Amino acid sequence: MKKKILVVDDELSICLLLENFLSQDYDVVTINSGEEALLWLEGNLPDLIISDIQMSKMDGYEFLTKVRQRGFTKNTPFIMLSARAESKERIKCYKLGAQDYLTKPFNPEELEELVKKNLFPIHYSLVW
């Protein structure tokens, strides 16, 4: 069975891009808002969450905080996406509980490695 990845981004083009890159190897669910994603999480448990920071209504920081406060998703790996490359943004995400931070536009190969690293920790590398 394929691992399930939840992608949360209010930009349809980013959702389609991530789904295109990841759907061959993973079951990808795309949702366009943090509120909708929280509702979806009430009945579903992904293996990884990838979320944008800058979204309308509920931003990625608030979404990440709410995900970490829930029992079932407290330890779900989380990758944040942002157009901002400042280290203070990355540090804030790490302090809120994100495992990784990827800047847009992103390199698909880097995305693939971050996904593997988070879904298969320690064991993802083919060569040591």
PLY file of the C-alpha trace (Angstrom):
ply
format ascii 1.0
element vertex 128
property float x
property float y
property float z
element edge 127
property int vertex1
property int vertex2
end_header
0.00 0.00 0.00
1.28 3.46 -0.93
2.12 5.99 1.77
-0.38 8.86 1.96
0.74 12.48 1.62
-1.53 15.42 2.41
-0.70 18.58 0.43
-2.22 21.85 1.68
-1.81 24.94 -0.49
-4.27 27.58 -1.66
-2.49 27.82 -5.03
-4.03 25.24 -7.34
-0.92 25.21 -9.54
1.31 24.16 -6.61
-1.16 21.43 -5.62
-1.18 20.09 -9.18
2.60 20.31 -9.42
3.13 18.40 -6.15
0.52 15.83 -7.09
2.22 15.35 -10.46
5.66 14.89 -8.86
4.54 12.58 -6.06
1.54 10.57 -7.26
3.54 7.88 -9.02
4.98 6.63 -5.73
2.50 7.96 -3.16
-1.22 8.43 -2.59
-1.52 12.24 -2.72
-4.48 14.20 -1.34
-4.57 17.93 -2.12
-6.61 20.41 -0.11
-6.75 24.17 -0.67
-7.08 25.50 2.89
-5.97 24.78 6.42
-9.58 24.68 7.64
-10.57 22.04 5.07
-7.42 20.06 5.84
-8.26 19.98 9.57
-11.73 18.65 8.73
-10.18 16.00 6.46
-7.76 15.01 9.25
-10.69 14.21 11.55
-11.26 11.02 9.56
-7.91 10.42 7.87
-4.31 9.97 8.92
-1.60 10.82 6.37
1.97 9.59 6.61
3.30 13.06 5.71
1.92 16.60 5.45
3.28 19.23 3.06
1.85 22.71 3.63
2.32 26.21 2.32
2.84 28.99 4.85
1.08 31.86 3.11
-2.57 30.89 2.81
-5.71 32.95 3.27
-7.77 32.65 6.48
-5.53 30.12 8.27
-1.83 30.40 7.49
0.58 27.48 7.57
1.89 28.40 11.03
-1.58 28.15 12.55
-2.31 24.97 10.60
0.94 23.36 11.80
0.19 24.39 15.39
-3.30 22.85 15.23
-1.94 19.65 13.66
0.62 19.32 16.47
-2.10 19.82 19.11
-4.11 16.83 17.86
-3.36 13.44 19.30
-3.28 11.41 16.10
-1.25 13.89 14.05
1.05 15.08 16.82
4.02 13.17 15.36
3.13 13.21 11.65
6.13 14.42 9.61
5.56 17.94 8.27
7.30 19.82 5.44
6.62 23.55 5.11
6.68 25.33 1.73
7.34 29.02 1.32
8.57 31.59 -1.14
10.49 33.15 1.74
14.07 32.01 2.16
14.92 33.89 5.38
16.33 31.74 8.15
13.96 33.29 10.71
11.02 31.78 8.78
12.63 28.33 8.79
13.48 28.59 12.48
9.89 29.56 13.32
8.63 26.49 11.43
11.09 24.20 13.21
10.08 25.62 16.60
6.43 24.93 15.77
7.24 21.32 14.91
8.03 21.12 11.20
10.70 18.62 10.18
11.72 20.40 6.99
11.34 23.65 5.06
11.42 23.94 1.29
11.51 27.24 -0.60
9.50 27.87 -3.76
10.32 27.47 -6.53
11.67 24.13 -5.44
13.82 21.53 -7.12
11.73 18.34 -7.67
14.74 16.19 -6.79
15.13 17.97 -3.43
11.40 17.53 -2.77
11.73 13.81 -3.51
14.65 13.45 -1.09
12.85 15.35 1.68
9.78 13.18 1.24
11.86 9.99 1.40
13.78 11.28 4.42
10.55 11.94 6.30
8.67 8.81 5.26
11.60 6.43 5.65
13.92 7.98 8.26
17.44 6.57 8.46
16.67 3.92 5.85
15.95 6.10 2.82
19.49 6.35 1.48
20.58 3.70 -1.02
24.28 4.37 -0.46
25.89 5.18 2.89
0 1
1 2
2 3
3 4
4 5
5 6
6 7
7 8
8 9
9 10
10 11
11 12
12 13
13 14
14 15
15 16
16 17
17 18
18 19
19 20
20 21
21 22
22 23
23 24
24 25
25 26
26 27
27 28
28 29
29 30
30 31
31 32
32 33
33 34
34 35
35 36
36 37
37 38
38 39
39 40
40 41
41 42
42 43
43 44
44 45
45 46
46 47
47 48
48 49
49 50
50 51
51 52
52 53
53 54
54 55
55 56
56 57
57 58
58 59
59 60
60 61
61 62
62 63
63 64
64 65
65 66
66 67
67 68
68 69
69 70
70 71
71 72
72 73
73 74
74 75
75 76
76 77
77 78
78 79
79 80
80 81
81 82
82 83
83 84
84 85
85 86
86 87
87 88
88 89
89 90
90 91
91 92
92 93
93 94
94 95
95 96
96 97
97 98
98 99
99 100
100 101
101 102
102 103
103 104
104 105
105 106
106 107
107 108
108 109
109 110
110 111
111 112
112 113
113 114
114 115
115 116
116 117
117 118
118 119
119 120
120 121
121 122
122 123
123 124
124 125
125 126
126 127
